Amino acid sequence: MSHSPQWTISPMTSFMTKSLIAVSLIANGLLTILFLTGAAAPRQTTFDEITVHRINVVEPDGTLRMIISDKTRLPGVIVKGKEPPPSDRPQAGMLFYNDEGSENGGLIFGGRKDSSGNVVDSGGSLSFDKYGANQIVQIAGVDDKTDQFAGMAVSDNNRRVWVGRAADGDSMLSLMDANGRKRIVLRVTADGHSSLEFLDATGHVTKRMSPESM
């Protein structure tokens, strides 16, 4: 009479099996704890120094709020998170975005010499935009081949106030109407002559006052 073969488990095999099960349970428990504590507490990292080309600051839902970038990675004008084809922005800087992910100001700066030795794209600008429109406040200083000015502009749909230095070196305070046309200009020239000008809607000076005329 034949007997079916019997498979037996040695005491050592039984011990190893129980040990592996115990280790597996402990490991799973530790992973669960790490996952839960990691999800609850924000991770913080400290750096003494960091070198990057671009940093994007976003809200928890991914909405873009700020970009710090070199000139090669500075984006075009982003509106509600969508970026059109890149525009000509030859400066590095920091761009600000509103709660909807639309650009609403920034700090840009640059300056270099071109192949002919001309200074181009030189200066800086800090601006804050109206919702869905251009700057309402801008502090800018530019001094290159094309433009030479420095000052502060206050605008609504058009520039309304300009305080600063003109390309010819004159110090100026200009007050504009709602269409952006100069109506009053207070000026001091580089050599010290001062004047107050009143202009009509076409830009013609209708009255000029100076210390000599008083």
LINWO-V631715 format. One record per residue. N is the residue number from 1. PHI is phi in radians with two decimals (999 if undefined). PSI is psi in radians with two decimals (* if undefined). OMEGA is omega as a letter, one per 30 degrees, with the letter a starting at -180 (NA if undefined). Layout:
N:PHI:PSI:OMEGA + N:PHI:PSI:OMEGA
This chain:
1:999:2.20:a + 2:-1.54:2.68:l + 3:-2.04:2.45:l + 4:-1.24:2.47:l + 5:-1.11:2.49:l + 6:-1.97:2.29:l + 7:-1.71:2.14:a + 8:-1.98:2.59:l + 9:-1.80:2.16:a + 10:-1.29:2.75:l + 11:-0.99:-0.68:l + 12:-1.12:-0.77:l + 13:-1.09:-0.72:l + 14:-1.10:-0.71:l + 15:-1.13:-0.76:a + 16:-1.13:-0.67:l + 17:-1.11:-0.79:l + 18:-1.12:-0.62:l + 19:-1.17:-0.74:l + 20:-1.10:-0.68:l + 21:-1.11:-0.74:a + 22:-1.12:-0.77:l + 23:-1.09:-0.71:l + 24:-1.09:-0.73:l + 25:-1.14:-0.71:l + 26:-1.14:-0.76:a + 27:-1.10:-0.75:l + 28:-1.09:-0.67:l + 29:-1.12:-0.75:l + 30:-1.12:-0.73:l + 31:-1.09:-0.67:l + 32:-1.12:-0.75:l + 33:-1.11:-0.79:a + 34:-1.09:-0.70:l + 35:-1.13:-0.80:a + 36:-1.18:-0.77:l + 37:-1.22:-0.61:l + 38:-1.18:-0.62:a + 39:-1.29:-0.50:a + 40:-1.44:-0.59:a + 41:-1.90:2.30:l + 42:-1.16:2.51:l + 43:-1.47:2.37:l + 44:-2.16:2.37:l + 45:-2.29:2.39:a + 46:-1.91:2.29:l + 47:-2.12:2.49:l + 48:-1.42:-0.53:a + 49:-2.78:2.46:l + 50:-2.42:2.40:l + 51:-2.09:2.07:a + 52:-2.44:2.89:l + 53:-1.68:-0.50:a + 54:-2.79:2.48:l + 55:-2.20:2.24:l + 56:-1.85:2.18:l + 57:-1.79:2.17:a + 58:-2.26:2.78:l + 59:-1.34:2.94:l + 60:-0.96:-0.50:l + 61:-1.53:0.06:l + 62:1.65:-0.05:a + 63:-1.14:2.25:a + 64:-1.25:2.31:a + 65:-2.12:-0.46:l + 66:-2.83:2.54:l + 67:-2.25:2.27:l + 68:-1.97:2.15:a + 69:-2.62:2.68:l + 70:-1.33:3.07:a + 71:-1.24:-0.45:a + 72:-1.32:-0.39:a + 73:-1.92:0.05:l + 74:-1.19:2.20:a + 75:-1.38:3.00:l + 76:-1.30:-2.97:a + 77:-1.28:1.99:a + 78:-1.63:2.25:l + 79:-2.16:2.08:a + 80:0.87:0.79:l + 81:1.42:-0.05:a + 82:-1.88:2.30:a + 83:-1.89:2.14:l + 84:-1.29:-3.13:l + 85:-0.93:2.48:a + 86:-0.94:2.43:l + 87:-1.75:2.97:a + 88:-1.36:1.73:l + 89:-2.23:1.59:a + 90:-1.48:0.37:a + 91:-2.05:2.78:l + 92:-1.57:2.96:l + 93:2.80:-2.78:a + 94:-2.32:2.20:a + 95:-1.95:2.45:a + 96:-1.84:2.58:a + 97:-2.33:2.50:a + 98:-1.40:-3.01:a + 99:-1.10:-0.31:a + 100:-1.73:0.06:a + 101:1.38:0.45:l + 102:-1.86:2.46:a + 103:-1.07:2.33:l + 104:-2.46:0.63:l + 105:2.45:3.13:l + 106:2.96:3.02:l + 107:-2.15:2.03:a + 108:-2.21:2.69:a + 109:-2.77:2.68:a + 110:-3.03:-2.92:l + 111:2.53:2.30:l + 112:-2.88:3.00:l + 113:-1.87:2.39:l + 114:-1.45:-3.05:a + 115:-1.11:-0.34:l + 116:-1.63:0.01:a + 117:1.53:0.12:l + 118:-1.46:2.45:l + 119:-1.36:2.19:a + 120:-2.33:2.72:l + 121:0.92:0.63:a + 122:-1.74:2.20:l + 123:2.44:-2.93:a + 124:-2.64:2.82:a + 125:-2.62:2.30:l + 126:-2.03:2.11:a + 127:-2.42:2.72:l + 128:-2.29:2.30:a + 129:-1.74:2.67:l + 130:-1.30:2.64:l + 131:-1.00:2.13:l + 132:1.21:0.30:a + 133:-2.54:-2.93:a + 134:-1.46:-2.93:a + 135:-1.09:2.49:l + 136:-1.85:-0.44:l + 137:-2.39:2.32:l + 138:-2.53:2.28:l + 139:-1.96:2.10:a + 140:-2.45:2.59:l + 141:-2.46:2.07:a + 142:-2.30:2.32:l + 143:-2.60:1.60:a + 144:-2.55:-2.86:a + 145:-1.06:-0.60:a + 146:-1.61:-0.76:a + 147:-2.30:2.57:l + 148:-2.46:1.74:l + 149:-2.78:2.84:l + 150:-2.73:2.38:l + 151:2.87:-2.88:a + 152:-2.20:2.37:l + 153:-2.09:2.42:l + 154:-2.07:2.24:a + 155:-2.36:2.84:l + 156:-2.06:-1.80:l + 157:-1.39:-0.47:l + 158:-2.29:2.86:l + 159:-1.14:2.31:a + 160:-1.98:-0.56:a + 161:-2.40:2.36:l + 162:-2.31:2.20:l + 163:-2.19:2.09:a + 164:2.92:-2.76:a + 165:-1.92:2.32:l + 166:-1.51:3.03:a + 167:-1.09:-0.52:a + 168:-1.48:0.05:l + 169:1.63:-0.08:l + 170:-1.25:2.47:l + 171:-1.52:2.32:a + 172:-2.41:2.55:l + 173:-2.17:1.98:a + 174:-2.00:2.31:l + 175:-1.98:2.19:a + 176:-1.94:2.79:l + 177:-1.48:-3.05:a + 178:-1.12:-0.33:l + 179:-1.64:0.11:l + 180:1.43:0.23:a + 181:-1.60:2.31:l + 182:-1.09:2.30:l + 183:-2.12:-0.53:l + 184:-2.38:2.32:l + 185:-2.30:2.10:l + 186:-1.79:2.17:a + 187:-2.35:2.48:l + 188:-2.25:2.09:a + 189:-1.33:2.95:a + 190:-1.09:-0.50:a + 191:-1.62:0.15:l + 192:1.75:-0.01:l + 193:-1.38:2.34:a + 194:-2.03:2.66:l + 195:-2.76:2.78:l + 196:-2.22:2.12:a + 197:-2.02:2.46:l + 198:-1.99:2.28:a + 199:-2.12:2.64:l + 200:-1.56:-3.05:a + 201:-1.17:-0.31:l + 202:-1.60:-0.04:a + 203:1.62:0.06:a + 204:-1.43:2.33:l + 205:-1.31:2.01:a + 206:-1.59:-0.40:l + 207:-2.72:2.40:l + 208:-2.26:2.31:l + 209:-2.11:2.43:l + 210:-2.56:2.86:l + 211:-1.00:-0.58:a + 212:-1.21:-0.50:a + 213:-1.57:-0.04:a + 214:-1.72:*:NA
